[in-house]
Amino acid sequence: MSKDVDYILGNDTHERVRELIQGEYAKVSEPGAFGSFVGKLTLHFVDGKLVGDEYELMDVDPDVYPADPELQQLVDKAKEPYEEHLETVVGYTATPIYRYLTVENPMDNMITDAARWKTGADISISNGFRFGNPIVPENGKPAPITRANLWNLLPVNEKVKTGKVTGQQVKDWLEREMHNAFAQVPTERFGGWLVRFSGMEVDFNSQGNKGERVQSITIKGEEMQMDEYYTISACVRPGDPIDNLCRIPDVEDVEVKDYTIHDVVEEYLQKNSPVSPILEGRAYCEYLGEYSFSTVPETNYKFQ
């Protein structure tokens, strides 16, 4: 962090910073996610010299801050040609679907369950995305899931890719992903949250040494074997080598399906609604607990 920088207006980690974080030189803010908040930083100067600051994380409540009518009209007009398609209900959920947590989320459990259901793979994986508005049932009734919701959950609609890897490849991949997310040295963090998956249960220690965080991996109810092959599915990542699935290199028997991940989720919801995704402990770290809102240790992050 440069000593010539006084303030860093962060945005990428999506954390709800309610008080400025004091670094070695600069103060840092983060205004949450999903367009739900605006960070307001006020600087006070006297004779050109900075003498103080005030920071507020403002909740964008439509009852407090109603939409500007002129701007809303422009949005509605732009959306009109696509509205019928986007607002089509493709399924329902009986439990809240959200993506606030750094390790496991109901939203990604649903998506990876859908991929494993469709492909028959032992393991289905998804990137550690950090976006997607929550979908919450009200008054005891399942909440509708629209195509617009699906684009919020998965703004990249790529074809599904399958292949097979050894248990050793799975462990090595998880170790890399965990270091990317939880490295104690900030410059070694790749960014993003932990990858999500269906078909595995993984116990790990986020504060362990590089390459030594994974404590156990269970697949199909049995301890994973390092020399055994397992089938996996993921989405195509444009630009990746054909034998790479979600940053796992040297995957064998790779096949790119003729359907996309949106196709899969829509079909899954059509045949299984209402779905009820919950936290299942698919990935669990005792240090982080069930509800981990930050990859940075000792942040005392509060969800409100």
N, C-alpha and C positions, 0 to 999 in steps of 0.2 A: 504494500500500500504506500503510495507516494506521499512524502511529507508536504508536497505542494498542493495536495487535494484536501479540501476541508469537509466536503460532503459527497457521498456516493448515493445516488438515487437508484437503488436496486429494483429489479423487477422479475428476474428469471426464476428465482427459487419459489416464488409465489407465497412466501410466508407472511403472516399478518403481524408485522412489527408495530407495536403500539407505543413504544418509546424508542428513540434513536439509540442504535447500538454504537457505543464508543470504541473505535479501534485505536490502534497505536497513534495514528495521526488524524484520521477522518471519522466522521459519524456516518452511519449507514441506515437507510430506510428500506422497507419492502412493503408494498401496498396490497398484499393479498392476491386473490385470483378471481377469475371468472367475471371481471367487471363489477364485482360486488363492493369494491372499496376505492376510495381516492385518497392518496397520501397528500396532506397539506403541510408544507414546510414554510414557515415565516421566519425571515432573517431580519434582525434589528441592527441598524448601523447608526453610529454617531460620528459625525465629521469624517465619513468615509471608512470608519473602522467598525468591524463586526463586534458587537458587544453582547449578542444573545440570540437564541433561536427558540422557536416553538414548533412542535410537530404534532399533528393530529391524524389518526387513521379514521377517515369518515366513511360511515356505512351508507352506501348508495341505496337508501330506502325510497321506493317510488312514492310512498305516501308523504315523505318529507321533501323529496326532490322529484316532482312529477316531470314527465317527459315534455320537452319543448314541442309545442304543437306543430310548428313549421318543420322542424327536423323529423318528427315522427311521421309526418306526411311524406317526406322524402324517402324515409326507410320503407314505409308501407308500399309506396309506388315501386321501389326497386325490387321489393320482395314479391310483388303481385304475380309475375309470370311463373314463379316457382312455388307459390304458397300451397296449392292443392297437393303437389307432390311432397313437399317438406312436412306438411302438417298431417299427412296420412298416418294413422296409428298402426304400428307394426307389432305391438305386443303390450303386455302389462307386467308390472312388478308389484308384489305384495309387501315387499320390504324396501327401505330406502336404498337407492343406488347412489353412491358418492365416491369421490376420489380425493379425499383430504389427507390420507395417511401415506407415509413414506414407504411402508413395507408391504401391506396387503390391503386391498380395497374391494368392497362388494361389486363395484363397477367392473373391475378387471376380472374378478372371479367369474362373473357372468360371461364376459367376452371369451375368456380362455376355455370355460366350460363348453361354450357353443362350438369353438374350434375343435376341441377334442371329441365332442359328440359327432361332429360332421366327418372328421378325418379318421377317427378311430385310433389316433396316435396315443402312445403311452403318456406323452407329455405335450402340452400345448403352451406356448410362451407368447408373451406380449411385452412390448417395450415399457419402460418405467415412465409412462406419460404422466403429466401433471396438470391436466386440464379436463374439462367436462362438467357442465352444470349438474348439480344433484337433481334426482327425480324422487320425490317424496310422496307416498300415499297419504291421503287425508280422509278423515272420518271413517276409518276402517275399510275403505274401498281401495282396490289396486289402482295404481297410478298408470295412466297411458304412457307409452313410449312411442314417440314419433320419429320419422326419418330425420327431422331437424335435430332431435335429441341424439340420434345415431351419429350424425355428422359432428356434433359437439364432442361425443365420446371418442370418435375415431375420424378425425378430419382427413386422414390419409386412407383412401380406400384401395388397397392393393390386393393382388391375387394371393391366395394361400399357397404356401410352400411346405413340402414335407421331405423327410429324410430320416437317416438313422445315425446314431452316435453311440459311443461307449460311455459307460458310467464315469470313466476317468475324464472324458471330454466335458461331461456335464459338471463335474466337480470343478475342473479348472476354469470353466466358463463362469460358474457362480462365484468363485473366488475373485475373478477379475471384476465382475459386476459389483460385488460387495466392496471391493477396494475403491472402485470408481465412485460409489455412493458415500462410503463411510470413512475414507482415509483421514487419519488425524491431521495430516499435513494438507492444508487447503489447496495448494497448487497441484496435488495429486488427485483431487476430485474431478471426475469427468463431467459431473452434472447429472441431473435427473434423479429419480428415486429408484429403488430396487426393482428389477424386472419382475413381472408377474407371471404366474403359471398355474396350470391345472394338471393334476395327476402326480404331483410331488408334495411331500411335506419336508421342510428343511428347517432344522434348528441351527442357529449360528450365533456368533458373538461379534457384534459390530465393532467392538473395541480390540479385537484380536490383531495379531500381526498380519501383514500382507501374506496371502496364501495359506493362512491358518485360521480363517474365520468359520468355515463350515464345520459343524460338529456332527451332524448326521443328516442323511438323505434317505427318505423312504419313497419307494415307487410301487404302486399296486399293493400296498400293505406290507411290503418286504424291504429289508435293507438293500439299498442300491449296491450292485456289484460292479467293481471298476472295469472288469474285462467283458462284461455283458453288453450287448447292443440293445438300445431302446429307440423306438420310433418317436419322432418329434414333429411338431408343426409350428409354423410362424408365418408372418407376412413377408412378402417380397419387399426388400428395401432397395429402391432404385440405385444403381451404381455398385451394389455389392457383387462380389464373385458369385457364380451360380452355386458353389458349394459352401456358402456362408448363410447361416440362419440366425438372425438376431444376434450377430457378433460371435456366433460359434463357427469357427473355421473347420475346413476339411470334413464336412458332412458327406456321408455316403448315400447313394441311391436317391439323389435329390429329384423331386418332381414338382413342377409348378402346376397347380390345379387350374381348371378353367373357370373357377368361381372366386369371387372376392370375399374379403372378410365381412363386408356389409351384407352380401348375399347370405353368408353363413349365419350371421346374427339374426337377420330377418326370418330365415327359415326356422331357426332354433326357437325364436319367440313365437312364431306362428304355431308351432307344434307343442310348445311347453308352457305357454302363458296360462295363468300368471306365474312368473318366475319368482324365486325368493332368495336371492343371493345374500349371504351374510359373511362375517369374518369367521374363518375356520381354522386359523393357525397354520395355514399352508407354509408361511415363512414366519418364524418366530425367534425373537431375540429377547432373553430375559432382561437385559440391560435397557432395551427400548420399551418393553412392555407391549400390550396389545394396541394401544393408541399412540403411535409415534408420529408427531406432526413435523419433525425436523430431522435432517440427517446430521445436523451439527450437535455434538454432545453438550449437555449441561446448559441448554438454552432456556429451560423452564418454560417452554412454549405452552400457552393456554389457548384452548379453542373456545370461542364465544360465538 
